[in-house]
Amino acid sequence: MKLLNTTIISILLTMLINSIALSAPPGISNENTDKTIILTLKLAGTEYRILDVNIIDERLPTRLVHNDDSNNIDFNFENDQGVIMGKGSITNPNILRGILNEHNNDLPHSQEQLTDSTFILRYPYSEGMQILKLIDVNTGKQANSRRSLNQSTTTDVNLDFSNML
C-alpha cells in the first residue's frame, strides 16, 4: 500500500512539473504572465504582416510543436532595443497537410504550400513586447541564378506591432 501511495504521489508530482514546464516557454519572465498576446498574421505571396493584436487578461496555453519539422517557424518577441523577451516555434501554418484531393486514391495524404493564408499566434505577454521576429521564414525567392528552381532562401522577418497596442 505504501508503495502504491508513493507511486501515485510521484506520478502526480511529475504531471504537475510537466504542466508548469509546458505552460510557459523558457525565456519568458514570471512577471505579467497572467496575460496573453494574440496576433493575427497574414501571408500574402512572400510578405507577412500583422492584421490585429489583442492582449487579454487571461493566461492561455501556448500551442506546442510536437514534431521537429524543418518547416516549423521559429519566432522571437523583442522589445524596441532588440532584447528577446520570449521565443518559440510553431508548425508552419502555411503548409496544409491532410486529405487534399479526394479523387487521388494513390496518395491519401498530401501537402500543399499556401501563398496566401491567415493564422493566429498566441503567446504569454510581457510588458515591452513590440516586435515579432519570424526566423528563417521560407520566402520562395532565389538567392542567385545558380540555384535550382526548387530551392528557396530563408530570411528573418521583423514585424513591429507597437503602434497596434
LINBELBEL-V161669 format. One record per residue. SS is DSSP state (A for helix, B for strand, O for the rest). NEAR is the number of other ideal C-beta (glycine too) atoms within 12 Angstrom. Layout:
BEGIN
ss->SS near->NEAR
ss->SS near->NEAR
END
This chain:
BEGIN
ss->O near->7
ss->A near->8
ss->A near->9
ss->A near->10
ss->A near->11
ss->A near->12
ss->A near->13
ss->A near->14
ss->A near->14
ss->A near->14
ss->A near->14
ss->A near->14
ss->A near->14
ss->A near->14
ss->A near->14
ss->A near->14
ss->A near->13
ss->A near->13
ss->A near->14
ss->A near->16
ss->A near->15
ss->A near->19
ss->A near->22
ss->O near->29
ss->O near->30
ss->O near->16
ss->O near->20
ss->O near->29
ss->O near->21
ss->O near->14
ss->O near->14
ss->O near->22
ss->O near->26
ss->O near->18
ss->O near->24
ss->B near->30
ss->B near->39
ss->B near->27
ss->B near->34
ss->B near->24
ss->B near->32
ss->B near->23
ss->B near->30
ss->B near->15
ss->O near->15
ss->O near->23
ss->B near->20
ss->B near->36
ss->B near->23
ss->B near->31
ss->B near->21
ss->B near->19
ss->B near->30
ss->B near->23
ss->B near->25
ss->B near->16
ss->O near->13
ss->O near->16
ss->O near->21
ss->O near->23
ss->O near->19
ss->O near->31
ss->O near->24
ss->O near->19
ss->O near->21
ss->O near->11
ss->O near->13
ss->O near->10
ss->O near->16
ss->O near->15
ss->O near->25
ss->O near->25
ss->B near->35
ss->B near->30
ss->B near->39
ss->B near->31
ss->B near->41
ss->B near->28
ss->O near->22
ss->O near->17
ss->O near->10
ss->O near->16
ss->O near->19
ss->B near->25
ss->B near->32
ss->B near->35
ss->B near->26
ss->B near->33
ss->B near->27
ss->B near->32
ss->O near->23
ss->O near->31
ss->O near->28
ss->O near->31
ss->B near->24
ss->B near->21
ss->B near->20
ss->B near->13
ss->O near->15
ss->O near->17
ss->O near->15
ss->O near->11
ss->O near->10
ss->O near->11
ss->O near->10
ss->O near->8
ss->O near->15
ss->O near->13
ss->O near->15
ss->B near->18
ss->B near->17
ss->B near->18
ss->B near->22
ss->O near->23
ss->O near->18
ss->B near->17
ss->B near->23
ss->B near->19
ss->B near->27
ss->B near->23
ss->B near->41
ss->B near->30
ss->B near->39
ss->B near->37
ss->O near->36
ss->O near->28
ss->O near->21
ss->O near->23
ss->O near->37
ss->O near->29
ss->B near->31
ss->B near->40
ss->B near->31
ss->B near->38
ss->B near->25
ss->B near->21
ss->B near->31
ss->B near->29
ss->O near->23
ss->O near->22
ss->O near->18
ss->O near->15
ss->O near->14
ss->O near->9
ss->O near->9
ss->O near->8
ss->O near->13
ss->O near->10
ss->O near->10
ss->O near->9
ss->O near->16
ss->O near->19
ss->O near->16
ss->B near->20
ss->B near->20
ss->B near->22
ss->B near->26
ss->B near->23
ss->B near->32
ss->B near->22
ss->O near->32
ss->A near->19
ss->A near->11
ss->A near->22
ss->O near->20
END
